[in-house]
């Protein structure tokens, strides 16, 4: 039996039919509760039910852009931020052995299991280097932009898609745009939460890239918008 808290399981698979819909992020989140289950039997059963029209799940070939991470490496997972690769494990899913990165998100200790063979497709990436930090700062400082007029819910969806890409540059765009919007109008509750999320994602990764305290990074960003 496994005892897992804050589990976020990501399964990458493709149904064995060219005409069938592809699912690229089956996610199961047990949230705050503790859950007991027998290995990956529950996950296997759900996966098989999704693919019941086929007798197997095809293995997706390794993408040439997939990075190889080792236990102890820091990495970034879209919308959740920086985490550490705690281990690399092999689990049987739908009768086939798969290798997973076991990643713990620093912000909230959430555990994520990511297929090693398709990690790039789900957005797992290395932390940016110092040279890329300045590119982020350029985006944050840019004020010569125009923000299209649209409803707040449409804007929210667009910005959420940017955050889900996992690109720190897209996250920087979200933070900058929401700040500029807040100057002219009151943001909705969801937009304020999104702005906080974008800022937290930026602060943690930039601080690690520069090897400086998060407080210093947060102060620097605050000054850009003051």
Secondary structure as the mmCIF struct_conf table of DSSP 4:
data_model
#
loop_
_struct_conf.conf_type_id
_struct_conf.id
_struct_conf.beg_label_comp_id
_struct_conf.beg_label_asym_id
_struct_conf.beg_label_seq_id
_struct_conf.end_label_comp_id
_struct_conf.end_label_asym_id
_struct_conf.end_label_seq_id
STRN STRN1 UNK A 2 UNK A 5
BEND BEND1 UNK A 6 UNK A 6
STRN STRN2 UNK A 7 UNK A 11
STRN STRN3 UNK A 14 UNK A 15
BEND BEND2 UNK A 16 UNK A 16
TURN_TY1_P TURN_TY1_P1 UNK A 18 UNK A 19
BEND BEND3 UNK A 20 UNK A 20
HELX_LH_PP_P HELX_LH_PP_P1 UNK A 21 UNK A 22
STRN STRN4 UNK A 26 UNK A 29
TURN_TY1_P TURN_TY1_P2 UNK A 31 UNK A 32
BEND BEND4 UNK A 33 UNK A 33
STRN STRN5 UNK A 34 UNK A 37
BEND BEND5 UNK A 38 UNK A 38
TURN_TY1_P TURN_TY1_P3 UNK A 39 UNK A 40
HELX_RH_AL_P HELX_RH_AL_P1 UNK A 41 UNK A 50
TURN_TY1_P TURN_TY1_P4 UNK A 51 UNK A 53
BEND BEND6 UNK A 54 UNK A 56
STRN STRN6 UNK A 57 UNK A 58
HELX_LH_PP_P HELX_LH_PP_P2 UNK A 59 UNK A 63
TURN_TY1_P TURN_TY1_P5 UNK A 64 UNK A 65
HELX_LH_PP_P HELX_LH_PP_P3 UNK A 66 UNK A 68
TURN_TY1_P TURN_TY1_P6 UNK A 71 UNK A 72
STRN STRN7 UNK A 74 UNK A 77
TURN_TY1_P TURN_TY1_P7 UNK A 78 UNK A 80
STRN STRN8 UNK A 81 UNK A 93
TURN_TY1_P TURN_TY1_P8 UNK A 94 UNK A 95
STRN STRN9 UNK A 96 UNK A 105
TURN_TY1_P TURN_TY1_P9 UNK A 106 UNK A 108
STRN STRN10 UNK A 111 UNK A 115
HELX_RH_3T_P HELX_RH_3T_P1 UNK A 116 UNK A 118
TURN_TY1_P TURN_TY1_P10 UNK A 119 UNK A 123
STRN STRN11 UNK A 125 UNK A 125
HELX_LH_PP_P HELX_LH_PP_P4 UNK A 126 UNK A 128
HELX_RH_AL_P HELX_RH_AL_P2 UNK A 130 UNK A 141
HELX_LH_PP_P HELX_LH_PP_P5 UNK A 147 UNK A 149
HELX_RH_AL_P HELX_RH_AL_P3 UNK A 152 UNK A 164
TURN_TY1_P TURN_TY1_P11 UNK A 165 UNK A 165
HELX_RH_AL_P HELX_RH_AL_P4 UNK A 168 UNK A 184
BEND BEND7 UNK A 185 UNK A 185
HELX_LH_PP_P HELX_LH_PP_P6 UNK A 186 UNK A 188
HELX_RH_AL_P HELX_RH_AL_P5 UNK A 189 UNK A 210
TURN_TY1_P TURN_TY1_P12 UNK A 211 UNK A 211
HELX_RH_AL_P HELX_RH_AL_P6 UNK A 214 UNK A 224
TURN_TY1_P TURN_TY1_P13 UNK A 225 UNK A 225
#
